[in-house]
Amino acid sequence: MVVRLSYVSIFLAFAEAALAIPAGLAVGSVALLGFGLDSLIEAGSAATVWWGVSGAGAEAEGRESLSLRVVGALLLALAAYVAFASVLSFVRHDHPRPSLFGIVVLLGSIVAMLWLRGQKRSVGRRLDSDAVLADAKQTEFCAYLSAIALAGLGLNALFGLWWADPVAALVMVPVIVREGIEAASGRACAHG
């Protein structure tokens, strides 16, 4: 089941990235681009979890521990990128153009990621796997980032609030950092 969920995660993540990154670049949206890059990190997270649970006995425990640290590092890398790009966009007064396509992609992502998070949590608890639970948390972050990017894109599209895009992207940084540190240190961040 973990392998199947990893394949679904990887497929969805690459689809999101393939849609969101070019759309974010086209309209100048740091939130949409950050979401697309998060999707690539989600694919990496799913791949590390798949690798982590594919061993047996002590090997599986070692792989799971390494996988948990890799998920943490990926979360911290995402936080650094989002913080840097958001501040830069805000300081430069970058005015992203409205993106109906981006809004549709983000709405679809929210639905898909919340479903996938629930599946991963269920399997992670059943297997008592910190790596799978951390991966579920990463999937939840993808849904959160989708919702926040959607808020930024929506406020920009509806009211012309250009600054909503970089501010929306900044909102998740402290949460991502906290969860990244917990995962990187080997603490289970997703048992809640």
HELIX and SHEET records of a PDB file:
HELIX    1   1 VAL A    2  VAL A   27  1                                  26    
HELIX    2   2 VAL A   30  VAL A   53  1                                  24    
HELIX    3   3 ALA A   58  VAL A   91  1                                  34    
HELIX    4   4 LEU A  100  LEU A  127  1                                  28    
HELIX    5   5 ASP A  130  PHE A  159  1                                  30    
HELIX    6   6 ALA A  164  VAL A  171  1                                   8    
HELIX    7   7 VAL A  173  ALA A  184  1                                  12    
END                                                                             
